Structures are given as C-alpha cells and as structure tokens.
Amino acid sequence: MQNLIDPAILFFVFGVLAGALKSNLEIPPAISKFLSLYLLMALGLKGGFALAQSGLSPQVMLSLSAAMLMAFVVPALGYQLLKKQVSGFDAAAIAASYGSVSAVTFVTALQYLESRQMPFGGHMAVAMVLMESPAIIMAVLLASAMRHRAAGVVSLSASGSATQVGAGGPSGAPSLGKILYESFTDGAHLLLLGAMAVGYISGDAGKAVMAPFSSDLFKGMLAFFLLDMGLMVARNFGAVRGKSPVLIGYAAIGPLVHAAMALGLAVLLQLPTADAALLMVLSASASYIVVPAVLRYAIPEANPSLYFGLSLGVTFPLNILVGIPLYTWMATAALG
C-alpha cells in the first residue's frame, strides 16, 4: 500500500481517473515527448555513473546474461501459448510486446528502489537495452516464415502459376535488415546508450555536475510523465473491451509468471536483491512504445489494438500499481 501513496503513482492514478471522466486535461505531445526523452537521458546517466563505479565484474556479466536469456524465453513461450488463441501474426506481435520491455515501468521501479534505499547496479540499464530487440527479431522472423508458408500454399493451389515473393515478403513488409536497423537506431535507444556512455566516461565528476539535472528533477518529471501515461491508459481501456478472456488473462497473469521465472534465475545465479527485482520488472513488463511502432509496418497483418491495448491497458497499470512492490517483496523474501 505504501507504493500507492507515492506522489508519482498518485499522479498516475489521477491521470487514469481524469481520462475515465472524459476530462479535457491533456499533455501536449511535444511536452510528452520531452518528458520521455528526459527520463531516458537521466536513466542513461544514472546507469553510466553507477557502471563507472562497479565496472564489468563477473556478477555484472551474470546479470546481463540472465536478462538476455529472459529476452528470448518470454517471447518464445508467449508465442507457443498465444498461437492457439489468435492468428499467428497476432501471436507473434503480442509475444514481441511482452518479450520486450517498458522503459517507464523500469524507471518507476528504479525510483521505488531508491526510495527504499535498495542499491542496484547501473548495469541493469544496459540489461534493459539488451532486452529490447530480441523479441522484435523473433517476431519478424516468425512473420516472415508464415508469409513464405502462405506463399507456398498459394503457389501450389494456383494452376501452373507460381507466386513470386520479394525480399520484403508477399505483403510488402520491409526486409529483416531494415527492421533491425530501425530497431537498433531508434532514437530512444541511441539516447539511452549515449547518455550511459557520457555517464560512464565522466564518472564521479560528471555525476556531481549533472546531479541537479539527473537526480533533483527526476521525481517531478516522472510524476508529470506518469500523469500523461494515466491519461493514455484511460483512453485505451476501450481497446481491450470485448477481447478474449484468455488474452486478458495472459496480460494480467503472464507478467507474474515471467517475473517468477526471472526470480528463479536470479536465485540460481545468486544475483543481488535489487538487481533481481529489476530483472523481474523487466521480464514482467511489456513494450507499448518501441515494439508497436516497429510492428506497425513490420507485421501489418497483426491487429494493433491487441498488442498495444493489452500491454498499455492491462499490463502497464498492473505493474505500476501492484507489480513493482510485489516483485521487490518477492526478491527480498527469496534473496534477503
């Protein structure tokens, strides 16, 4: 319950209520984008400063390896489950969203841990970056395989005429190389990595200079951004109305399963408690910004209201309000 009286979380709840009441309160898109960029820049700096202090120790490499493993396991399991409920393209898109991560959920978790004086490794920001793309790659490969299978069926059924499949697939979707380029050069990715590099190179001197920007303003900016996210969540409630109970159940229960898997891995590797909690948060979160933006043209056959609505309308608020404190409690109970 203590998480619910945090000012940033209360602003999120307020945003949801204001949106549900059809208020004309809104954050201009330019300001919303600025807030997002600020949080990513501050997160990158924090991670870089902490990484400069800790270095790339064996413990750090274990944490990053665990993050990469979860980045492949979560979408693979999700696809196998979801393809029995929806089309293959929709299953791949939803699995990609849940295999990737939510930067806002991660940033909120960092603030939660800081408020409880639980030190975490700056390398976990690197883990977040590493977990962003594997699910996208898997989804694109699965969609490409489905298109080629469909093209083969069409070719066999056509009397003596073969269907020619281009580099981008029969639907005209862009090539895998283009998708990977767009994913790895995404502005959010580059800003986070660049800020992390700046923090790592500048070290303690840079941390002292940037403290008013990356630390003092952070809480207020996060509260402002979560207000905007609350408004957005309220506007997207309709996207999940009437969806299959199985899909709603996946959006609500799937993150708990993913977090439990991450906790098991953290216990096996004996990761620090705070790092384990962040690994659980990353594994339980779902992307509603980067992945939907890429999938919109990478897998046009998929229904955006499914993968966007489920991740933003169900999973995001559950993680913000309940998940983060729950995962932290579980990590503390298991690792001390």
Sequence and secondary structure as in RCSB ss.txt:
>XXXX:A:sequence
MQNLIDPAILFFVFGVLAGALKSNLEIPPAISKFLSLYLLMALGLKGGFALAQSGLSPQVMLSLSAAMLMAFVVP
ALGYQLLKKQVSGFDAAAIAASYGSVSAVTFVTALQYLESRQMPFGGHMAVAMVLMESPAIIMAVLLASAMRHRA
AGVVSLSASGSATQVGAGGPSGAPSLGKILYESFTDGAHLLLLGAMAVGYISGDAGKAVMAPFSSDLFKGMLAFF
LLDMGLMVARNFGAVRGKSPVLIGYAAIGPLVHAAMALGLAVLLQLPTADAALLMVLSASASYIVVPAVLRYAIP
EANPSLYFGLSLGVTFPLNILVGIPLYTWMATAALG
>XXXX:A:secstr
 GGGGSHHHHHHHHHHHHHHTT      HHHHHHHHHHHHHHHHHHHHHHHHHH S HHHHHHHHHHHHHHHHHH
HHHHHHHTTTS HHHHHHHHHHHHS  HHHHHHHHHHHHHTT    THHHHHHHHTTSHHHHHHHHHHHHHHHHH
HHHHHHHSSS      TT TT    HHHHHHHHHT HHHHHHHHHHHHHHHHHHHHHHHHHIIIIITHHHHHHHH
HHHHHHHHHHTHHHHTT  HHHHHHHHHHHHHHHHHHHHHHHHHT  HHHHHHHHHHHH   SSHHHHHHHHHST
TS HHHHHHHIIIIIHHHIIIIIHHHHHHHHHHHH 
